[in-house]
Amino acid sequence: MRSGSEQGRAAKEGAVRPPGQAKEGAVYEAARDGGGVVGIFGGSGLYRLLDDVEEVAVETPYGEPSAPIRIGQIEGTPVAFMPRHGDDHSLPAHRINYRANVWAMKEVGARRLLGPSACGSLKAELTPGTFVICDQFVDRTSGREDTFYDGPQTTHVAAADPYCTDLRATLVRTAAELDIPVADGGTVVAIQGPRFSTRAESRWFAQAGWDVVNMTQYPEAWLARELELCYANVSLVTDYDAGLEGRFDVPAVSTREAIRVFGENLDKLRALLFRAVPTIGPQPDDTCATALASAIVH
């Protein structure tokens, strides 16, 4: 394992490469030809995406990723897929090696990432089955490794708009085309887990004006920006967190119920991804791609 300063330099320089056999697949050929690679992190209930895949184990300076990356194609667009919780959901949110996961995606050529996830709703109008394409996050986690830049060269990456506006627009448009209930924008509050919120916490989140609650959006979304990658989230509402204020008919979330609702909407999520991915082009010279341009203290 490298020291923090060595890891920071590696992140800036792109110095670490995956094992040799990983360079032989179609993803690398497509990336070299300028076709671009779309990376997808699978969440709870989404552990497989494509059947015809090449499995690639990627070494990173941050340890092992959650699982090998599965490489395939959707209508000619190269796709790199990884279940963030591991193949058998053995990694709870607070134990995921987010730095290794995001680094591995960049190593296989992915410059544009999608991070679908289950979430709890904090607002009555965001009913289970709604897809929220978040544009902001609030970090309420603790103790997670959440930066590639530990020094000695100080780096402050701007976080005002943490999600890629172009990818977000693509997801919103595609969901509308498929008649999937979708919310254009929303704030996700990322909690530490593995426990769910108390009623007091959920009430606080809602009163703050936040929209949904999740355990994995931070630091996954942020680490993508630190590596100048585009990232967009699809938050699939499965429940109402600890319930709704004044609504005694709305129960608090349970793992069984959240997984059931996610499963009922999995076909819609797959349809969204399979329709959206072929329309995602190479990374433009946008805010995501130039995040480090004014971030390093010289």
C-alpha positions, 0 to 999 in steps of 0.5 A: 500500500502506498503512502498518502502522498504517493497515492495523491501523486499517482491520482494526479499523474494516472501512474498506476496501470491494471494487470497486463491481461486487462489491456487486451479487451474490447473496452481498451480498443474502444477507448483508444479509438475514442469511443469512450467507456461508460462505467456503471456501479450496481447497487443493492439488487443490481449485481449483474447487468450484461451476460456476454462479458469479459471479467477484469481484475484491476489492481489499485494503489488503494487495495482491492475493489469490491469485485472484478469489473465486467466489460461488455457492450450495449448497442456498441457502447463499451460498458464497465460494470461493478457491483459496489457491494460485491458479488454477494452483497458482502460489503455494507456501505461503510465497508466499501473501498470507494477509492479503489472502485472509482480508481479501477473504473478509470483504469479500464477507460471509463470517463463517464460513470452512472451510480444507480442506488436504492434510497428512502424518500423524505417527501410525500410526493417522492413515492416508491418507484420514483427515480430521482436524478440527484444534483446535490449531496449532503455528507453525513458519513464518518470515517470514510476514506474520501479523497485521493489528495492527502498531500503533500501538494494541497488540492481543493476541488470545487464541489458546488455542483457535484453531479455531471449536468450532461449525464443528468440531462440524459437520464432525465430525458430517457426516463421521460421517454420510457414513462418512468416517474422521474424527479429532475434534481434533488438532494441526497443525504448520505448517512453512515449506515449500516443502520437506518435513520431514527425518526428524529434524524429523518425529521431533521433531514426533511426539515432541512429540505433534503429529498432522499437518503442513501448510504453510498452516494458519498464518497463515490460521487465525489471521488469521481469528480476528484479524478475528473470523471463525469458521474450521475446518480439514479436514486430509486425510491424504495421507502419513506425512510423512518416514515412521514411526519404525521402519517401513521399509515406510513411504516418505517423502512425495513431491509426486506421491504426496500429490497422488494420494491427495488426488485419490482422496479429493477426492469425499469432501471435496466430499461433506463440504463440500456436506453441511456448508455448508447446515447452517452458520448465521449467525455466533453471538456466540461466542469468534470473533465477540468476539475483539477485545473484550478484546484492545486495549490502551487 
